[in-house]
Amino acid sequence: MESSTNKDSISHISLSDSIERQHITDINLITLECALPLNYNYVIDSFKAIQALKFLGAFSEQFEAKFCVNIYTADKNKVWLEEFSDYTRPRCKKHEDTEYSAILSTILSIQLRNISNTYPCIISLLFHHNHLLTSSYAMSFQPICNETKDAFFALFHVGHGPASAYYTYTEEIQLKYDNDKEVLANRAICPQKHDIYYLHKKFLDQSVGAKNGKEMFSQLAKEVEEFNTNERGCDWMQPYIAPTSIEPGQLLVLVVITNLMKHCYSLQQAGELIYIDTTAGLDAFNTPLTLLSTTF
């Protein structure tokens, strides 16, 4: 496919030979420039202006277009989708496979074809919003941005759980943006509580491993070794072995003695009386937690 590079085209947007120049005006080209992410080259195959809906906050220029882009991989395709979402703030629902992905509302279809082509990605876009994109309801469907994810992962890394991370982060955002209601309603910046629990689970899967998986027990063994190496106390672990039809296996046992505990138990009075506290109950893995205490 060849593209025309006439003087009326914008630097990164040109017209293909299949479209007649009278069917697209300079205003239409400016509309495309404002709607499409930068840093890409576009070749317009077709363009049709749509009568704009009349409501507060509606886009003044709405259209249906088909164009080609210099996108060569599925990863670059995802980057373009994220940038397009930031430009237009649509409510996005994705359906993806190796060759095709789609966004609905705006209605957008993307297809990757022969990679040897200069513009291998074909995009069909119906840019026709029928609702206000900056309303609190619409903003609550925004995808969580990477900066927000990194901020929560940093809180999880220093020991925060989902609840404490939520309140710590929300307080920081309120102070930073002076309680701006539009920012607080934007899910990209202020995720909802169930989003934070999902991020916490994702963080644990990445840093520790899946629940009761081999990675989790391997990471626990490393933590025990590091605890003993750093002389923060003493650790001992009996690793878990799953029972089989032949062998009974063995339970997971973890013993932790801090330096303060060691100091207390070095006193003679500590050997006279021991309290066994099991009121902590069970953790998320149904493992009982028992605390041995003394008095002196």
C-alpha positions in Angstrom: 0.0 0.0 0.0 1.4 3.3 -1.0 0.6 6.6 0.8 0.4 10.1 -0.5 2.5 12.7 1.2 0.8 15.8 -0.1 1.3 19.1 1.6 -2.1 19.0 3.3 -1.1 16.0 5.4 0.1 16.3 9.0 3.7 15.1 9.5 2.8 11.7 11.0 -0.6 11.3 9.3 -0.8 10.8 5.6 -3.5 9.6 3.1 -3.5 6.4 1.2 -4.2 6.3 -2.5 -7.6 4.7 -1.8 -9.1 7.8 -0.2 -10.1 10.8 -2.2 -8.8 14.1 -0.8 -12.2 15.8 -0.9 -13.6 13.2 1.5 -11.3 14.4 4.3 -10.8 18.0 5.3 -8.0 19.8 7.2 -10.3 19.9 10.2 -10.8 16.1 10.0 -7.0 15.7 10.0 -6.7 17.9 13.1 -9.4 15.8 14.8 -7.4 12.6 14.0 -4.2 14.3 15.3 -5.9 15.1 18.6 -7.5 11.7 19.0 -4.6 9.4 18.1 -1.4 8.8 20.1 1.7 10.6 18.9 5.1 8.9 18.0 3.4 6.7 15.4 2.9 7.0 11.7 -0.6 6.7 10.3 -1.9 6.1 6.8 -5.6 6.9 6.5 -7.6 4.5 4.3 -11.1 5.8 5.0 -12.7 8.6 7.1 -16.4 9.5 7.8 -17.5 12.3 10.1 -20.4 11.5 12.4 -22.8 14.0 13.7 -21.9 14.9 17.3 -24.2 14.2 20.1 -25.4 17.2 22.1 -24.7 16.9 25.8 -22.4 18.6 28.3 -18.8 17.4 27.7 -19.5 15.6 24.4 -16.7 15.5 21.8 -17.3 18.1 19.1 -15.8 15.9 16.4 -16.8 12.3 16.2 -15.9 10.0 13.3 -15.4 6.5 11.9 -12.1 5.8 10.4 -9.8 3.0 9.1 -6.1 3.4 9.0 -2.7 1.6 9.1 0.0 2.1 11.8 3.6 1.2 12.0 3.0 -1.3 14.9 4.8 -4.6 14.4 4.3 -6.7 17.6 1.5 -7.6 20.1 3.5 -5.8 22.9 3.6 -2.6 20.9 -0.1 -3.0 20.2 -0.8 -3.1 24.0 1.4 0.1 24.4 -0.7 1.8 21.7 -3.9 0.8 23.4 -2.7 2.2 26.7 -1.7 5.5 25.1 -5.0 5.7 23.3 -6.9 5.0 26.5 -4.9 7.9 28.2 -5.9 10.2 25.3 -9.6 9.5 25.2 -10.3 8.0 28.6 -12.7 5.3 27.3 -14.2 2.5 29.4 -12.2 -0.4 28.0 -13.0 -4.1 27.7 -10.4 -6.2 25.9 -10.6 -9.4 24.0 -7.2 -10.6 22.9 -5.5 -13.5 21.0 -2.2 -13.7 19.0 -3.5 -11.8 16.0 -6.5 -9.7 17.1 -7.5 -7.5 20.0 -10.5 -5.2 20.4 -11.7 -2.4 22.5 -15.4 -1.6 22.8 -16.7 1.9 23.4 -15.0 3.6 21.5 -15.4 0.6 19.1 -12.0 -0.3 18.0 -10.6 -3.4 16.1 -6.9 -4.0 15.5 -5.4 -6.6 13.3 -1.7 -7.4 12.8 -0.9 -8.7 9.3 2.3 -9.4 7.3 5.1 -8.0 9.4 7.2 -7.2 6.3 4.7 -4.5 5.5 5.6 -0.9 6.4 2.3 -0.4 8.2 1.3 -4.0 9.3 -1.3 -2.9 11.9 -4.8 -2.1 10.6 -7.1 -0.2 12.9 -10.9 0.3 12.5 -12.1 3.0 14.9 -15.6 4.2 15.7 -14.9 7.3 17.8 -18.4 7.9 19.0 -18.9 8.4 22.7 -22.4 8.6 24.0 -21.5 9.5 27.6 -19.4 12.0 29.5 -15.9 10.6 29.9 -14.9 12.8 32.8 -17.8 11.9 35.0 -17.1 10.1 38.3 -18.8 7.0 37.1 -16.8 6.8 33.9 -13.5 7.6 35.6 -14.1 4.7 38.0 -13.5 2.3 35.1 -10.1 3.7 34.3 -7.3 1.0 34.2 -4.9 1.4 37.1 -1.7 3.2 35.8 1.8 1.8 36.3 2.8 4.6 38.7 0.0 3.7 41.0 0.9 0.0 40.9 4.5 0.8 41.7 3.5 2.9 44.7 1.4 0.1 46.2 4.1 -2.5 45.5 6.6 -0.3 47.3 4.2 -0.2 50.3 3.7 -3.9 50.2 7.5 -4.4 50.1 8.0 -2.6 53.4 5.4 -4.7 55.1 2.0 -3.0 54.6 -1.0 -5.2 54.1 -3.9 -4.3 51.7 -5.8 -2.3 54.3 -2.9 -0.3 55.7 -1.6 0.3 52.2 -5.0 1.7 51.1 -5.2 4.2 54.0 -1.6 5.3 53.7 -1.8 5.8 50.0 -5.2 7.5 50.1 -4.0 10.0 52.7 -0.9 10.8 50.6 -3.1 11.4 47.5 -5.5 13.6 49.5 -2.7 15.8 50.7 -0.9 15.8 47.3 -4.0 16.9 45.3 -5.7 18.9 48.0 -8.7 16.5 48.1 -9.5 17.0 44.4 -12.7 15.1 43.8 -11.9 14.3 40.1 -8.5 12.7 41.1 -10.1 10.7 44.0 -12.8 9.4 41.6 -10.1 8.4 39.0 -9.4 4.6 39.3 -6.1 5.1 37.5 -4.8 7.1 40.5 -7.1 5.9 43.3 -7.9 2.2 42.9 -10.9 0.7 44.8 -10.3 -1.6 47.8 -10.9 -4.8 45.8 -8.3 -3.6 43.3 -5.7 -3.3 46.1 -6.4 -6.8 47.4 -5.8 -8.0 43.9 -2.5 -6.0 43.6 -1.4 -7.5 47.0 -2.1 -11.0 45.8 -0.2 -10.3 42.6 2.7 -8.9 44.7 2.8 -12.0 46.8 2.7 -14.3 43.8 5.7 -12.4 42.3 7.8 -12.0 45.5 6.9 -15.1 47.4 5.1 -17.5 45.1 1.7 -19.0 44.8 0.0 -20.2 48.1 1.3 -23.6 49.2 3.5 -23.7 46.0 7.1 -24.8 45.8 8.2 -21.2 45.3 6.6 -20.1 48.6 8.5 -22.8 50.6 11.8 -22.1 48.8 11.4 -18.4 49.6 10.6 -19.2 53.3 13.8 -21.3 53.5 15.8 -18.3 52.1 14.2 -16.0 54.7 15.2 -18.4 57.5 18.8 -18.5 56.3 18.9 -14.7 55.9 17.4 -14.3 59.4 20.2 -16.5 60.9 22.9 -14.9 58.9 22.0 -11.4 59.9 22.1 -12.4 63.6 18.6 -11.1 64.2 18.0 -14.2 66.3 17.6 -17.9 65.6 15.3 -19.7 63.1 14.7 -23.3 62.6 12.4 -24.8 60.0 11.1 -28.3 59.4 10.1 -28.3 55.7 6.7 -29.5 54.6 6.6 -32.9 52.8 3.3 -33.9 51.3 2.0 -37.3 52.3 1.9 -40.1 49.8 0.3 -43.6 49.8 3.6 -44.9 51.1 5.1 -42.2 53.3 3.1 -40.1 55.9 5.0 -36.9 55.0 5.8 -34.3 57.6 4.2 -31.0 58.8 5.7 -27.6 58.4 7.2 -26.4 61.6 8.8 -22.9 62.0 10.5 -21.8 65.2 11.6 -18.2 65.6 13.6 -16.9 68.6 14.5 -13.2 68.5 17.5 -11.6 70.3 15.2 -10.2 72.9 13.8 -13.6 73.6 17.3 -15.1 73.9 18.2 -12.4 76.4 15.1 -13.0 78.5 15.6 -16.8 78.5 19.2 -16.4 79.7 17.9 -15.3 83.1 17.4 -17.9 85.8 13.9 -16.8 86.6 12.8 -17.5 83.0 13.1 -21.2 83.5 10.6 -21.3 86.3 7.4 -20.6 84.4 6.3 -20.7 80.7 3.1 -19.4 79.3 1.8 -21.0 76.1 -0.4 -18.6 74.1 -2.5 -20.0 71.3 -5.1 -17.3 71.2 -3.7 -16.0 67.9 -5.6 -18.8 66.1 -4.8 -19.7 62.5 -3.2 -17.8 59.7 -4.3 -17.7 56.0 -2.9 -21.2 55.5 -4.6 -22.7 58.6 -1.3 -22.9 60.4 -1.6 -22.6 64.2 0.6 -19.9 65.8 1.8 -20.5 69.3 3.7 -18.0 71.4 5.9 -19.2 74.3 6.2 -16.5 77.0 7.9 -16.2 80.4 7.9 -13.8 83.3 10.8 -12.6 85.5 
